[in-house]
Amino acid sequence: MNLKEFQEAIQQPAKLEGLELEPGLIDRLLQDVGEEGQESRNLPLLEFALTKLWERQKNGRLTHQAYTDIHGVKGALVQHANQVYARLSRDQQQQASQLFTRLVRLGSGTEDTRKITTRSEIGDWELVTILANERLVMTGRDEQLQEDTVELIHEALIREWKLLEQWVSENRNLRQLIQTVEDARKVWLVGKKRENLLEGRLLKNAKQLLDNRIDIGISKGIQSFVRWSLLWRRLQIVALLLIPLLIVGMPIEYFSREDSVKQDYFRMEISSEQADREAVLNLAGGCWAEWQYPEMPSYLRERLFGNCRSLRAANLKKSYLQNLNLRGVDLHEADLSGSRLGGADLSGSELESANLSGSDLSITNLSGANLWGANLSNTGLFGTNLINASLISANLNNARLVGADLRGADLRGANFERVTFSCADTVYRAYPEFIVSKIKQCPNLKDIKWDKNTNWKGIEVWGTWDIVENIPPELKEQFKDK
């Protein structure tokens, strides 16, 4: 747009609304907007300033005094930013300083500019929504990443807002390092190639981000990227030192390890709770590492973090497995009847057709677990996490779902006959020192999947049906009919 078009863009809408501009006001607006080469980038600022003038109109007249009060085209946005910031709580102000600095790309010998940041990099989105409603940031959507995005409403905030300038200047070198690591992480995420991990002086400097105690908003993604780079470089050094030893000692170590595995499988058949616990830990205590480090060779992963062997059809009756990390363990068709699994992490585990009848699964993490056809009759599911678990055709006859979380669980064809739903006022962990009181949990059935084959006969609710959170209305009607 040229200056004449700018003038028409101001005058014509005002004329349609019956507004009058004081003589010379348009000239002031055009003078502030019409910096050579800056017209297009100043257009959003003009829009914002006109909005503020509209709010201050007197008897259908836009005045010079109002324009002075809002500090002109550039000052209007900065003044508004100061006012919005002043209205935030102390915690929100601290979050805002981190948020705004994350939305600035630091220049090296060039001006700082705004940048687009994703929701996963920001974390808490509540403040973003507040600032978007106040027109200080604008949100969007990255279709390729399938993520929400946010950026500053205008680069004038970087150039003119003294408070943001102060935040950006604090720990600038450290922030420049974060930006460099962030750029490297984006390259690595494309193909997750090892050669794109951090190394050399940059990796040494990036380690400061993990050690640094100053809260400057380092995202979890950056922290994970730096840790993975450190781990990989350390493994390279260890590998170089161990290669000669491995060549000689690998066959001996392999046969010794496999013999130990056989002994652990045998120990599980012994009727000793402690033997069961130690054997299971020795055989499957390292399965979590398959989730954490999927690209690492299994031979090396087992030697660093422990074995991940199958426990299919294992006889683990009345076993004492409380508080164990069994994430991702294969327990297909295993017999865990009467076992104590309270507080254990079985997220993502394979429990298809497993027998868990009469077992204690209080506060157990079974999120994402496959429990297709599993026997969960007479089990205690006190505060159990069953989010997104597959319970297709599972038998929960007479189970006690006190405060269990079933959000997103697949319950098609499952048997819920004589299940007990109730709330819990106190959550007890496995040991006295971990007792957590004054927590009220009620069953949560949000987004569950169920069908005509799901058996809901004889459901017992201690209290009213309102204690069951997010229960689908049509399902509540079914319950009442029973």
Buried (B, 14 or more C-beta within 10 A) or exposed (E): BEEEEBBEBBEEEBEEEEBBBBEEBBEBBBEBBBEEEEBEEBBBBBEBBBEBBBEEBEEEEBBEEBBEBBBBBBBBBBBBBEEBBEEBEEEBBEBBBBBBBBBBBBEEEEEBEBBBBBBEBBBEEEBBEBBBEBBBBBBEEEEEEEBBBBBBBBBBBBBBBEBBBEBBEEBEEBBEBBBBBBEBBEEBEEEEEBEBBBBEEBBEBBBEBEEBEEEBBBBEBBBEBBEBBBBBBEBEEEEEEBEEEBEEEEEEEEEEBEEEBEEBBEBBEEEEBEBBBBBBBBBBBBBBBBEBBEEBEEEBBBBBBBBBBBBEEBBBBBBBBBBBBBBBBBBBBBBBBBBBBBBBBBBBBBBBBBBBBBBBBBBBBBBBBBBBBBBBBBBBBBBBBBBBBBBBBBBBBBBBBBBBBBBBBBBBBBBBBBBBBBBBEEBBBBEEEEEEEEEEBBBBBBEBBBEEEBBBEEBEBEEEEEBBBEBEEEBBEEBEEE
